[in-house]
Amino acid sequence: MRKALTRDRVLLAAVGIADRDGLPAVTMRRLGAELGVEAMSLYHHLRGKDALLDGVAETLIGEVLTAVAAADGPGGWRVRLRAWFLAAREVMLRHRWGPGLLNSRATVPFGVLRHYDAIIGVMVGDGLSYRIAHRALHAFGSMPLGFVQEAFSPSGDGGDGGMSAVADRLPHLAAMVASEAHEAELGWCDSQVEFEFTLDLLLDGLDRARRSEDPLV
């Protein structure tokens, strides 16, 4: 007996295709072949490519929320948030197309808002003000979702060829690129070492802000 076709089943199949062959491979035709159905039947569940990609983004964030919940445990705000962000990163490392997809969507999945709401709750519940929590979210950027947004990439392939060509005009950037040999898991400026370094730096700063008696903080 053929398994019933549902929206969740379609989206999980789309995630599988993206993991194996990249996000551009996720099309209605490819999904239909994967699920053994006519591509047109998928439109009963998802109205088109945009709806499909929005649904994949929702599914990805659902996986992030599940991972975050599993990683949660006792401890103060700093311990908990660090565990949450690293758990989210594990999800992105399993789905390396995830950051690009999330950055491309016009609509923020509601799960993202739930995640950020919970982050605020952890901070405020442990004594940080809403003002500091607000500023923290700006500083964190996309790190709660497990990745950082790159300011630039030295070349299209992630190597240093592009920067070497303009080293005479951008000497410090070129020297930095040449000196930074690392495993760029999710982008040239998004290695695990850099992610954890930046996260700890931000958490240190927030802890200082929490302890500060400056009324402007």
GROMACS elastic network, one bead per residue, 0.5 to 0.9 nm:
[ bonds ]
;  ai    aj funct       b0    kb
    1     4     6  0.89706   500
    2     5     6  0.86576   500
    4     9     6  0.85619   500
    5     8     6  0.84462   500
    5     9     6  0.64288   500
    5    10     6  0.71668   500
    5    35     6  0.83301   500
    5    37     6  0.88151   500
    5    42     6  0.84827   500
    5    45     6  0.87497   500
    6     9     6  0.51692   500
    6    10     6  0.62953   500
    6    11     6  0.87124   500
    6    42     6  0.89706   500
    6    45     6  0.69966   500
    7    10     6  0.51482   500
    7    11     6  0.62278   500
    7    12     6  0.86675   500
    7    42     6  0.84005   500
    7    44     6  0.87587   500
    7    45     6  0.53097   500
    7    46     6  0.72651   500
    7    55     6  0.86803   500
    8    11     6  0.51283   500
    8    12     6  0.61149   500
    8    13     6  0.85416   500
    8    55     6  0.88020   500
    8    59     6  0.83169   500
    9    12     6  0.52082   500
    9    13     6  0.62066   500
    9    14     6  0.86476   500
    9    35     6  0.87767   500
   10    13     6  0.51599   500
   10    14     6  0.62702   500
   10    15     6  0.88200   500
   10    31     6  0.73142   500
   10    32     6  0.88538   500
   10    35     6  0.76999   500
   10    42     6  0.77107   500
   10    45     6  0.81545   500
   10    46     6  0.88129   500
   10    52     6  0.88349   500
   11    15     6  0.62647   500
   11    16     6  0.86517   500
   11    52     6  0.74036   500
   11    53     6  0.88128   500
   11    55     6  0.65218   500
   11    56     6  0.57368   500
   11    59     6  0.70564   500
   12    15     6  0.50606   500
   12    16     6  0.63026   500
   12    17     6  0.87628   500
   12    56     6  0.78171   500
   12    59     6  0.76112   500
   13    16     6  0.50455   500
   13    17     6  0.63159   500
   13    18     6  0.87006   500
   13    31     6  0.69235   500
   13    34     6  0.72791   500
   13    35     6  0.75056   500
   14    17     6  0.51330   500
   14    18     6  0.62123   500
   14    19     6  0.86237   500
   14    23     6  0.85746   500
   14    25     6  0.89444   500
   14    26     6  0.59560   500
   14    27     6  0.82253   500
   14    30     6  0.88402   500
   14    31     6  0.65704   500
   14    34     6  0.89058   500
   14    52     6  0.83384   500
   14    53     6  0.87969   500
   14    56     6  0.69576   500
   15    18     6  0.50984   500
   15    19     6  0.61547   500
   15    20     6  0.87002   500
   15    23     6  0.83720   500
   15    26     6  0.82320   500
   15    56     6  0.65856   500
   15    59     6  0.81868   500
   15    60     6  0.81133   500
   15    95     6  0.82148   500
   16    19     6  0.51210   500
   16    20     6  0.62928   500
   16    21     6  0.85387   500
   17    20     6  0.52081   500
   17    21     6  0.57834   500
   17    22     6  0.69196   500
   17    23     6  0.74814   500
   17    25     6  0.68013   500
   17    26     6  0.62110   500
   17    30     6  0.84257   500
   17    31     6  0.80591   500
   17    34     6  0.84873   500
   18    21     6  0.53589   500
   18    24     6  0.75042   500
   18    25     6  0.65265   500
   18    26     6  0.61820   500
   18    95     6  0.78829   500
   18    97     6  0.72786   500
   19    22     6  0.58675   500
   19    23     6  0.76102   500
   19    94     6  0.77976   500
   19    95     6  0.60003   500
   19    96     6  0.77021   500
   19    97     6  0.76343   500
   20    23     6  0.89553   500
   21    24     6  0.79245   500
   21    25     6  0.60350   500
   21    26     6  0.83807   500
   22    25     6  0.57394   500
   22    26     6  0.75571   500
   22    96     6  0.87467   500
   22    97     6  0.67879   500
   23    26     6  0.55088   500
   23    27     6  0.88835   500
   23    97     6  0.63418   500
   23    98     6  0.87644   500
   23   101     6  0.80288   500
   24    27     6  0.74788   500
   25    30     6  0.72654   500
   26    29     6  0.84225   500
   26    30     6  0.64429   500
   26    31     6  0.68612   500
   26    49     6  0.88109   500
   26    52     6  0.88076   500
   26    53     6  0.85675   500
   27    30     6  0.51751   500
   27    31     6  0.60719   500
   27    32     6  0.85092   500
   27    49     6  0.71242   500
   27    52     6  0.85962   500
   28    31     6  0.50453   500
   28    32     6  0.60520   500
   28    33     6  0.86496   500
   28    39     6  0.54801   500
   28    40     6  0.78820   500
   28    42     6  0.70897   500
   28    43     6  0.85273   500
   28    48     6  0.79578   500
   28    49     6  0.73127   500
   28    52     6  0.84601   500
   29    32     6  0.51258   500
   29    33     6  0.63624   500
   29    34     6  0.86401   500
   29    38     6  0.77991   500
   29    39     6  0.51173   500
   29    40     6  0.84279   500
   30    33     6  0.51647   500
   30    34     6  0.61228   500
   30    35     6  0.86605   500
   30    39     6  0.79308   500
   31    35     6  0.60800   500
   31    36     6  0.82860   500
   31    37     6  0.83023   500
   31    38     6  0.89714   500
   31    39     6  0.70451   500
   31    42     6  0.82437   500
   32    35     6  0.52106   500
   32    36     6  0.57427   500
   32    38     6  0.53410   500
   32    40     6  0.80917   500
   32    41     6  0.80345   500
   32    42     6  0.72143   500
   33    36     6  0.50277   500
   33    37     6  0.63533   500
   33    38     6  0.74306   500
   33    39     6  0.76071   500
   34    37     6  0.79186   500
   35    38     6  0.86857   500
   37    40     6  0.83764   500
   37    41     6  0.69128   500
   37    42     6  0.81022   500
   38    41     6  0.55351   500
   38    42     6  0.74413   500
   39    42     6  0.55758   500
   39    43     6  0.76202   500
   40    43     6  0.56295   500
   40    44     6  0.79083   500
   41    44     6  0.58576   500
   41    45     6  0.79108   500
   42    45     6  0.55321   500
   42    46     6  0.61794   500
   42    47     6  0.79598   500
   42    48     6  0.86341   500
   43    48     6  0.65064   500
   44    47     6  0.68965   500
   45    52     6  0.89611   500
   46    49     6  0.79064   500
   46    50     6  0.87077   500
   46    51     6  0.56463   500
   46    52     6  0.57950   500
   46    55     6  0.81530   500
   47    50     6  0.79155   500
   47    51     6  0.58365   500
   47    52     6  0.74747   500
   48    51     6  0.53241   500
   48    52     6  0.61084   500
   48    53     6  0.87609   500
   49    53     6  0.61685   500
   49    54     6  0.85081   500
   50    53     6  0.51720   500
   50    54     6  0.60554   500
   50    55     6  0.84506   500
   50   105     6  0.85645   500
   51    54     6  0.50251   500
   51    55     6  0.60473   500
   51    56     6  0.86004   500
   52    55     6  0.50593   500
   52    56     6  0.62346   500
   52    57     6  0.86802   500
   53    57     6  0.61592   500
   53    58     6  0.85814   500
   53   101     6  0.76932   500
   53   105     6  0.79725   500
   54    57     6  0.50699   500
   54    58     6  0.62788   500
   54    59     6  0.86930   500
   54   101     6  0.87751   500
   54   102     6  0.87849   500
   54   105     6  0.68801   500
   54   106     6  0.88258   500
   54   107     6  0.77174   500
   54   108     6  0.87606   500
   54   109     6  0.76098   500
   55    59     6  0.61729   500
   55    60     6  0.85740   500
   55   109     6  0.86992   500
   56    60     6  0.61263   500
   56    61     6  0.86423   500
   56   101     6  0.86141   500
   57    60     6  0.50348   500
   57    61     6  0.62261   500
   57    62     6  0.85335   500
   57    98     6  0.76256   500
   57   101     6  0.68320   500
   57   102     6  0.63327   500
   57   105     6  0.81510   500
   57   108     6  0.88192   500
   57   109     6  0.69276   500
   58    61     6  0.51608   500
   58    62     6  0.60952   500
   58    63     6  0.87043   500
   58   108     6  0.88740   500
   58   109     6  0.56050   500
   58   110     6  0.77739   500
   58   111     6  0.69735   500
   58   112     6  0.86726   500
   59    63     6  0.63817   500
   59    64     6  0.87630   500
   60    63     6  0.51613   500
   60    64     6  0.64258   500
   60    65     6  0.88634   500
   60    91     6  0.81072   500
   60    92     6  0.85765   500
   60    95     6  0.82907   500
   60    98     6  0.72749   500
   61    65     6  0.62016   500
   61    66     6  0.85819   500
   61    88     6  0.89386   500
   61   109     6  0.74883   500
   61   110     6  0.88678   500
   61   111     6  0.60337   500
   61   112     6  0.66736   500
   61   115     6  0.89470   500
   61   145     6  0.81107   500
   62    65     6  0.51348   500
   62    66     6  0.62575   500
   62    67     6  0.86540   500
   62   111     6  0.66478   500
   62   112     6  0.88866   500
   63    66     6  0.50969   500
   63    67     6  0.61734   500
   63    68     6  0.85733   500
   63    88     6  0.84732   500
   63    91     6  0.70663   500
   64    67     6  0.51189   500
   64    68     6  0.60818   500
   64    69     6  0.86013   500
   64    87     6  0.74712   500
   64    88     6  0.51934   500
   64    89     6  0.83838   500
   64    90     6  0.86797   500
   64    91     6  0.61300   500
   64    92     6  0.82983   500
   64   111     6  0.89665   500
   64   115     6  0.89006   500
   64   145     6  0.72910   500
   64   146     6  0.86091   500
   65    68     6  0.50383   500
   65    69     6  0.61305   500
   65    70     6  0.86070   500
   65    84     6  0.89933   500
   65    88     6  0.77581   500
   65   111     6  0.75368   500
   65   112     6  0.86383   500
   65   114     6  0.87890   500
   65   115     6  0.69677   500
   66    69     6  0.52090   500
   66    70     6  0.62962   500
   66    71     6  0.87315   500
   67    70     6  0.51183   500
   67    71     6  0.62107   500
   67    72     6  0.87474   500
   67    84     6  0.79074   500
   67    87     6  0.57671   500
   67    88     6  0.65405   500
   67    90     6  0.83941   500
   67    91     6  0.74610   500
   68    71     6  0.50666   500
   68    72     6  0.62064   500
   68    83     6  0.76449   500
   68    85     6  0.76174   500
   68    86     6  0.85485   500
   68    87     6  0.56416   500
   68    88     6  0.63653   500
   68   115     6  0.89349   500
   69    72     6  0.52968   500
   69    73     6  0.86054   500
   69    84     6  0.78368   500
   70    73     6  0.82365   500
   70    84     6  0.89164   500
   70    87     6  0.84675   500
   71    80     6  0.82439   500
   71    83     6  0.60855   500
   71    84     6  0.62251   500
   71    86     6  0.88210   500
   71    87     6  0.64078   500
   72    80     6  0.61302   500
   72    81     6  0.84457   500
   72    83     6  0.67901   500
   72    84     6  0.66618   500
   73    79     6  0.87345   500
   73    80     6  0.67268   500
   73    83     6  0.86377   500
   74    79     6  0.82597   500
   74    80     6  0.73675   500
   75    78     6  0.78247   500
   75    79     6  0.57205   500
   75    80     6  0.61887   500
   76    79     6  0.55254   500
   76    80     6  0.62482   500
   76    81     6  0.86125   500
   76   122     6  0.83613   500
   76   123     6  0.87665   500
   76   126     6  0.68089   500
   77    80     6  0.52345   500
   77    81     6  0.59588   500
   77    82     6  0.84184   500
   77   119     6  0.87850   500
   77   122     6  0.57071   500
   77   123     6  0.56126   500
   77   124     6  0.87528   500
   77   125     6  0.81889   500
   77   126     6  0.61158   500
   77   127     6  0.89627   500
   78    81     6  0.53516   500
   78    82     6  0.60689   500
   78    83     6  0.85832   500
   78   122     6  0.89887   500
   78   123     6  0.82569   500
   78   203     6  0.65787   500
   78   204     6  0.88515   500
   78   206     6  0.89801   500
   78   207     6  0.81426   500
   79    82     6  0.53538   500
   79    83     6  0.63099   500
   79    84     6  0.87190   500
   80    83     6  0.51998   500
   80    84     6  0.61661   500
   80    85     6  0.87485   500
   80   122     6  0.80076   500
   81    85     6  0.60983   500
   81    86     6  0.85153   500
   81   119     6  0.71537   500
   81   122     6  0.78680   500
   81   123     6  0.86593   500
   81   144     6  0.82275   500
   81   203     6  0.89006   500
   82    85     6  0.53288   500
   82    86     6  0.62166   500
   82    87     6  0.85315   500
   82   144     6  0.89571   500
   82   196     6  0.88023   500
   82   199     6  0.74837   500
   82   200     6  0.80323   500
   82   203     6  0.82866   500
   83    86     6  0.52886   500
   83    87     6  0.60621   500
   83    88     6  0.86429   500
   84    87     6  0.51196   500
   84    88     6  0.62474   500
   84    89     6  0.86735   500
   84   119     6  0.89767   500
   84   144     6  0.72649   500
   84   145     6  0.89165   500
   84   146     6  0.88357   500
   85    88     6  0.50770   500
   85    89     6  0.62481   500
   85    90     6  0.88317   500
   85   143     6  0.64637   500
   85   145     6  0.65748   500
   85   146     6  0.56648   500
   85   147     6  0.87985   500
   85   199     6  0.85062   500
   86    90     6  0.63808   500
   86    91     6  0.89006   500
   86   143     6  0.88345   500
   86   144     6  0.82619   500
   86   145     6  0.88759   500
   86   146     6  0.64670   500
   86   195     6  0.89137   500
   86   196     6  0.81865   500
   87    90     6  0.51834   500
   87    91     6  0.67645   500
   87   145     6  0.89275   500
   87   146     6  0.74482   500
   88    91     6  0.52342   500
   88    92     6  0.65635   500
   88    93     6  0.88398   500
   88   143     6  0.84967   500
   88   144     6  0.68375   500
   88   145     6  0.54072   500
   88   147     6  0.82988   500
   89    93     6  0.61311   500
   89    94     6  0.86413   500
   89   143     6  0.81567   500
   89   144     6  0.82564   500
   89   145     6  0.67106   500
   89   147     6  0.62818   500
   89   192     6  0.88613   500
   90    93     6  0.50630   500
   90    94     6  0.64174   500
   90    95     6  0.87712   500
   90   146     6  0.72602   500
   91    94     6  0.51815   500
   91    95     6  0.63535   500
   91    96     6  0.85410   500
   91    98     6  0.87462   500
   91   145     6  0.88190   500
   91   146     6  0.74736   500
   92    96     6  0.54690   500
   92    97     6  0.77798   500
   92    98     6  0.59677   500
   92    99     6  0.72255   500
   92   145     6  0.79489   500
   92   146     6  0.61342   500
   92   147     6  0.72562   500
   92   186     6  0.79851   500
   93    96     6  0.53248   500
   93    97     6  0.88747   500
   93    98     6  0.86129   500
   93   146     6  0.84715   500
   93   185     6  0.71595   500
   93   186     6  0.71445   500
   94    97     6  0.89377   500
   94    98     6  0.88933   500
   95    98     6  0.55254   500
   95    99     6  0.85827   500
   96    99     6  0.69312   500
   96   100     6  0.82710   500
   96   185     6  0.81208   500
   96   186     6  0.63292   500
   97   100     6  0.56646   500
   97   101     6  0.63304   500
   97   102     6  0.88796   500
   97   186     6  0.86090   500
   98   101     6  0.51130   500
   98   102     6  0.61397   500
   98   103     6  0.85480   500
   99   102     6  0.52394   500
   99   103     6  0.61081   500
   99   104     6  0.85964   500
   99   142     6  0.89343   500
   99   145     6  0.85268   500
   99   146     6  0.84915   500
   99   147     6  0.67899   500
   99   148     6  0.84580   500
   99   149     6  0.82830   500
   99   186     6  0.79881   500
  100   103     6  0.51808   500
  100   104     6  0.62080   500
  101   104     6  0.51528   500
  101   105     6  0.65596   500
  102   105     6  0.55981   500
  102   106     6  0.88709   500
  102   108     6  0.79513   500
  102   109     6  0.87547   500
  103   106     6  0.83368   500
  103   149     6  0.88773   500
  105   108     6  0.68633   500
  105   109     6  0.87803   500
  107   110     6  0.88015   500
  108   111     6  0.82700   500
  108   112     6  0.68057   500
  108   113     6  0.78005   500
  109   112     6  0.55604   500
  109   113     6  0.72656   500
  110   113     6  0.52197   500
  110   114     6  0.64107   500
  110   115     6  0.87228   500
  111   115     6  0.61267   500
  111   116     6  0.86790   500
  112   115     6  0.50220   500
  112   116     6  0.62767   500
  112   117     6  0.85232   500
  112   145     6  0.80499   500
  113   116     6  0.51444   500
  113   117     6  0.59850   500
  113   118     6  0.85570   500
  114   117     6  0.50247   500
  114   118     6  0.62170   500
  114   119     6  0.86900   500
  115   118     6  0.51918   500
  115   119     6  0.63313   500
  115   120     6  0.88161   500
  115   144     6  0.80761   500
  115   145     6  0.86373   500
  116   120     6  0.62636   500
  116   121     6  0.85607   500
  116   137     6  0.79080   500
  116   144     6  0.77530   500
  117   120     6  0.51873   500
  117   121     6  0.62354   500
  117   122     6  0.88158   500
  118   122     6  0.62689   500
  118   123     6  0.87611   500
  119   122     6  0.52013   500
  119   123     6  0.64330   500
  119   124     6  0.87093   500
  119   133     6  0.85130   500
  119   137     6  0.86728   500
  119   144     6  0.84555   500
  120   123     6  0.52057   500
  120   124     6  0.60397   500
  120   125     6  0.82057   500
  120   130     6  0.76892   500
  120   133     6  0.59384   500
  120   134     6  0.79108   500
  120   136     6  0.89356   500
  120   137     6  0.82546   500
  121   124     6  0.52714   500
  121   125     6  0.56572   500
  121   126     6  0.84137   500
  121   133     6  0.89445   500
  122   125     6  0.51516   500
  122   126     6  0.62968   500
  122   127     6  0.89780   500
  122   128     6  0.88498   500
  123   126     6  0.53389   500
  123   127     6  0.66398   500
  123   128     6  0.53748   500
  123   129     6  0.77408   500
  123   130     6  0.83125   500
  123   132     6  0.87208   500
  123   133     6  0.64528   500
  124   127     6  0.52682   500
  124   129     6  0.57385   500
  124   130     6  0.64087   500
  124   132     6  0.88689   500
  124   133     6  0.70794   500
  125   128     6  0.72612   500
  127   210     6  0.77438   500
  128   131     6  0.81341   500
  128   132     6  0.63350   500
  128   133     6  0.66529   500
  128   206     6  0.87932   500
  128   207     6  0.88888   500
  128   209     6  0.87220   500
  128   210     6  0.58748   500
  129   132     6  0.53007   500
  129   133     6  0.61864   500
  129   134     6  0.85603   500
  129   210     6  0.78779   500
  129   217     6  0.89933   500
  130   134     6  0.59210   500
  130   135     6  0.85379   500
  131   134     6  0.51480   500
  131   135     6  0.63798   500
  131   136     6  0.85673   500
  131   217     6  0.74234   500
  132   135     6  0.50890   500
  132   136     6  0.59501   500
  132   137     6  0.86923   500
  132   206     6  0.75148   500
  132   209     6  0.73782   500
  132   210     6  0.75260   500
  132   217     6  0.68777   500
  133   137     6  0.63480   500
  133   138     6  0.88656   500
  133   206     6  0.87357   500
  134   137     6  0.53809   500
  134   138     6  0.67351   500
  134   139     6  0.89273   500
  135   138     6  0.51719   500
  135   139     6  0.62985   500
  135   140     6  0.86689   500
  136   140     6  0.59900   500
  136   141     6  0.85983   500
  136   202     6  0.80791   500
  136   203     6  0.88358   500
  136   206     6  0.70901   500
  137   140     6  0.50718   500
  137   141     6  0.62317   500
  137   142     6  0.88188   500
  137   144     6  0.87922   500
  138   141     6  0.54725   500
  139   202     6  0.72922   500
  140   143     6  0.54197   500
  140   144     6  0.67957   500
  140   148     6  0.87244   500
  140   199     6  0.78018   500
  140   202     6  0.74203   500
  141   144     6  0.73993   500
  141   145     6  0.87924   500
  141   147     6  0.89766   500
  141   148     6  0.73078   500
  141   149     6  0.79690   500
  142   145     6  0.54656   500
  142   146     6  0.68740   500
  142   147     6  0.59209   500
  142   148     6  0.56127   500
  142   149     6  0.68812   500
  143   147     6  0.50281   500
  143   148     6  0.55443   500
  143   149     6  0.85261   500
  143   195     6  0.79809   500
  143   199     6  0.76911   500
  144   147     6  0.75659   500
  145   148     6  0.85775   500
  146   195     6  0.85511   500
  147   186     6  0.71685   500
  147   187     6  0.89598   500
  147   190     6  0.68368   500
  147   195     6  0.74468   500
  148   186     6  0.84262   500
  148   187     6  0.85620   500
  148   189     6  0.77357   500
  148   190     6  0.60527   500
  148   195     6  0.72970   500
  149   152     6  0.88750   500
  149   187     6  0.85558   500
  149   189     6  0.80663   500
  149   190     6  0.78641   500
  150   153     6  0.70347   500
  150   187     6  0.73318   500
  150   188     6  0.75676   500
  150   189     6  0.58432   500
  150   190     6  0.73850   500
  151   189     6  0.81297   500
  152   155     6  0.86853   500
  152   188     6  0.84396   500
  152   189     6  0.81827   500
  153   156     6  0.69581   500
  153   157     6  0.85126   500
  153   158     6  0.62401   500
  153   159     6  0.84094   500
  153   160     6  0.89316   500
  153   162     6  0.88417   500
  153   187     6  0.80430   500
  153   188     6  0.61791   500
  153   189     6  0.76232   500
  154   157     6  0.83034   500
  154   158     6  0.61854   500
  154   159     6  0.64415   500
  154   160     6  0.56604   500
  154   161     6  0.73182   500
  154   162     6  0.55242   500
  154   163     6  0.55076   500
  154   164     6  0.88565   500
  154   173     6  0.89860   500
  154   174     6  0.85352   500
  154   177     6  0.73272   500
  154   188     6  0.78723   500
  155   158     6  0.52500   500
  155   159     6  0.57824   500
  155   160     6  0.63004   500
  155   161     6  0.62905   500
  155   163     6  0.70367   500
  156   159     6  0.75595   500
  156   162     6  0.78897   500
  157   160     6  0.86143   500
  157   161     6  0.87606   500
  158   161     6  0.86315   500
  158   162     6  0.89940   500
  158   184     6  0.84571   500
  158   187     6  0.74851   500
  158   188     6  0.57210   500
  159   162     6  0.74579   500
  159   163     6  0.86197   500
  159   177     6  0.85656   500
  159   188     6  0.81389   500
  160   163     6  0.54493   500
  160   164     6  0.61600   500
  160   165     6  0.88606   500
  160   174     6  0.78511   500
  160   177     6  0.62932   500
  160   178     6  0.65991   500
  161   164     6  0.51785   500
  161   165     6  0.65088   500
  162   165     6  0.55134   500
  162   166     6  0.71937   500
  163   166     6  0.54098   500
  163   167     6  0.59857   500
  163   170     6  0.78081   500
  163   171     6  0.89775   500
  163   173     6  0.74806   500
  163   174     6  0.53048   500
  163   175     6  0.88579   500
  163   177     6  0.74214   500
  163   178     6  0.86641   500
  164   167     6  0.50027   500
  164   168     6  0.84001   500
  164   174     6  0.61300   500
  164   175     6  0.87927   500
  164   177     6  0.88194   500
  164   178     6  0.83565   500
  165   168     6  0.80181   500
  165   174     6  0.89068   500
  166   169     6  0.54746   500
  166   170     6  0.60743   500
  166   171     6  0.79249   500
  166   174     6  0.76443   500
  167   172     6  0.79904   500
  167   173     6  0.77251   500
  167   174     6  0.52765   500
  167   175     6  0.78234   500
  168   171     6  0.56230   500
  168   174     6  0.85747   500
  170   173     6  0.55735   500
  170   174     6  0.60633   500
  170   175     6  0.85950   500
  171   174     6  0.51722   500
  171   175     6  0.60599   500
  171   176     6  0.85869   500
  172   175     6  0.50487   500
  172   176     6  0.60930   500
  172   177     6  0.85773   500
  173   176     6  0.51025   500
  173   177     6  0.61713   500
  173   178     6  0.85965   500
  174   177     6  0.51607   500
  174   178     6  0.61560   500
  174   179     6  0.86302   500
  175   178     6  0.50961   500
  175   179     6  0.61498   500
  175   180     6  0.86689   500
  176   179     6  0.51397   500
  176   180     6  0.61522   500
  177   180     6  0.53185   500
  177   181     6  0.78976   500
  178   181     6  0.72150   500
  181   184     6  0.88235   500
  182   185     6  0.89795   500
  182   188     6  0.86065   500
  182   191     6  0.69939   500
  182   193     6  0.85137   500
  183   188     6  0.82791   500
  183   190     6  0.87055   500
  183   191     6  0.58501   500
  183   192     6  0.78735   500
  183   193     6  0.87948   500
  184   187     6  0.52418   500
  184   188     6  0.50617   500
  184   189     6  0.67552   500
  184   190     6  0.57595   500
  184   192     6  0.76981   500
  185   188     6  0.77905   500
  185   189     6  0.89530   500
  185   190     6  0.64012   500
  185   191     6  0.52057   500
  185   192     6  0.69855   500
  186   189     6  0.79599   500
  186   190     6  0.53875   500
  186   191     6  0.65905   500
  186   192     6  0.86817   500
  187   191     6  0.70575   500
  188   191     6  0.71781   500
  189   194     6  0.73309   500
  189   195     6  0.86467   500
  190   193     6  0.82096   500
  190   194     6  0.62019   500
  190   195     6  0.61410   500
  191   194     6  0.52472   500
  191   195     6  0.60671   500
  191   196     6  0.86789   500
  192   195     6  0.50162   500
  192   196     6  0.61796   500
  192   197     6  0.84397   500
  193   196     6  0.54112   500
  193   197     6  0.60420   500
  193   198     6  0.85770   500
  194   198     6  0.59873   500
  194   199     6  0.83685   500
  195   198     6  0.53312   500
  195   199     6  0.60667   500
  195   200     6  0.86343   500
  196   200     6  0.60160   500
  196   201     6  0.83975   500
  197   200     6  0.53484   500
  197   201     6  0.61384   500
  197   202     6  0.87098   500
  198   201     6  0.50278   500
  198   202     6  0.62042   500
  198   203     6  0.86175   500
  199   202     6  0.52088   500
  199   203     6  0.61893   500
  199   204     6  0.86011   500
  200   203     6  0.50079   500
  200   204     6  0.60179   500
  200   205     6  0.85512   500
  201   204     6  0.51608   500
  201   205     6  0.63241   500
  201   206     6  0.87598   500
  202   205     6  0.50875   500
  202   206     6  0.62021   500
  202   207     6  0.86152   500
  203   206     6  0.50555   500
  203   207     6  0.61404   500
  203   208     6  0.86621   500
  204   207     6  0.51572   500
  204   208     6  0.63652   500
  204   209     6  0.87226   500
  205   208     6  0.51195   500
  205   209     6  0.62126   500
  205   210     6  0.86232   500
  206   210     6  0.60813   500
  206   211     6  0.86378   500
  207   210     6  0.50241   500
  207   211     6  0.63309   500
  207   212     6  0.86459   500
  208   211     6  0.51556   500
  208   212     6  0.60971   500
  209   212     6  0.50549   500
  209   213     6  0.83351   500
  209   214     6  0.85051   500
  209   217     6  0.65513   500
  210   213     6  0.82305   500
  210   217     6  0.81868   500
  212   215     6  0.82504   500
  212   217     6  0.73008   500
  213   216     6  0.86281   500
  213   217     6  0.77741   500
  214   217     6  0.56142   500
